[in-house]
Amino acid sequence: MIPPLMPTYKRADLAFERGEGSWLYASDGRRFLDFAAGIATCSIGHAHPHLVETISQQAGRVMHVSNLFRIPQAEKLADRLVANSFADSVFFCNSGAEANEGMVKMARRAQMLAGHPERTEIICMDGAFHGRTLAMLSATGNPKYLEGFGTPVGDFVHVPFNDIEAVKAAITPRTAAVMLEPIQGESGIKCASVDYLRALRALCDQTGVLLALDEVQSGVGRTGRLFAHQWAGITPDVMSTAKGLGGGFPIGAILATETVAQAMTAGTHGTTFGGNPLACAAANAVLDVLLAPGFMDQICTRAALLDTLLDSLVADAPDIFALRRGLGLLIGLRCVPAVGDVQAAAQQAGLLCVTAGDNVLRLVPPLTVTEEDCRKAVAMLVQAVTALRGTPDNKNKPVLETTP
């Protein structure tokens, strides 16, 4: 019989009772170092005192009123995001997929109001992941995710990632926007090059096409800047973000320039729960931590330490790890044996990680991770390597994919 909780996930047989910082404590008494962080969502760790206190106080006052009324917490959050980004205006929702849906709507409507109603096509990248709604499955373009859900939503065109010539060839008079993740998370922590991002910005300027960035996973400090595209010194026209923004509390956001945002007049978009007082209070608490002097530098310091330790691990265990890639605390280790086996061995050693495409083990610790946590995590991976090397050959065959 089907269980009451719909089985859409292959869940590990672990239930956690509490967390503290970068650690989670299971109901069976075991302690785990959490380098999964709710899939890059628990940005300031578990039970952060400031976040807990802020949520508790706000919950005791008012949690939800709807967007029929002013929400001071949302106004404050929008002010802070505008002050620390390219954006002139912000729309709040509940998730990354919702933010991406809204971003596509904004791009198309902005083109329509600019006198180009024919511009409805969105150029997306092979290997993308933009969410699980019907439209975002089509934007993602992965046949595995689309199977069984009917005809894909139209006007999404896919080109190879990091290939500026492919984008140039795909632009037509119907192109509204180019949409991409600066770092593709689900397909294996693949970074857009700085030159590619700069060339995209120039191409969009030349053609009147909007640049739409999906920073759901790469944003909110994950790379050591508030948003990953800032490393390239460019600005998008519209951007989505979510995951780490609420530190574990659900919230998403669409940031846009005035040119794009002014297209969204009253009644063109909406949300019941989005931007409610509790969610925005949580996000403001997260920004209190992230925007504090020196915090981004600390992320870069921790990332540099992990890069050094992991590069040494890759060099010492070429039979298990082929390479390290990523930026900041969004790290991928491309595995030689099946990544699921590596993840299981790491978990047995006490380290929680996430799998990704291209046979990659994803490491996305809380941004508050300590130096000691980083060293313990790599030590646990060393334990996992030892365990994997003791695995019978028929259970540890190389499965590297052909694409780098």
Secondary structure, DSSP 8 states (H G I E B T S, - for coil): ---SS---S---S--EEEEEBTEEEETTS-EEEESSHHHHT-TT-BT-HHHHHHHHHHHTT-S---TTS--HHHHHHHHHHHHTSS-SEEEEESSHHHHHHHHHHHHHHHHHHTT-TT--EEEEETT----SSHHHHHHH--HHHHTTS-S--SSEEEE-TT-HHHHHHH--TTEEEEEE-SEETTTT-EE--HHHHHHHHHHHHHHT-EEEEE-TTTTTTTTSSSSGGGGGT---SEEEE-GGGGTTS--EEEEE-HHHHTT--TTSS--SSTT-HHHHHHHHHHHHHHTSTTHHHHHHHHHHHHHHHHHHHHHH-TTTEEEEEEETTEEEEEESS-HHHHHHHHHHHTEE-EEETTTEEEE---TT--HHHHHHHHHHHHHHHHHHHTS-GGGS-----S--
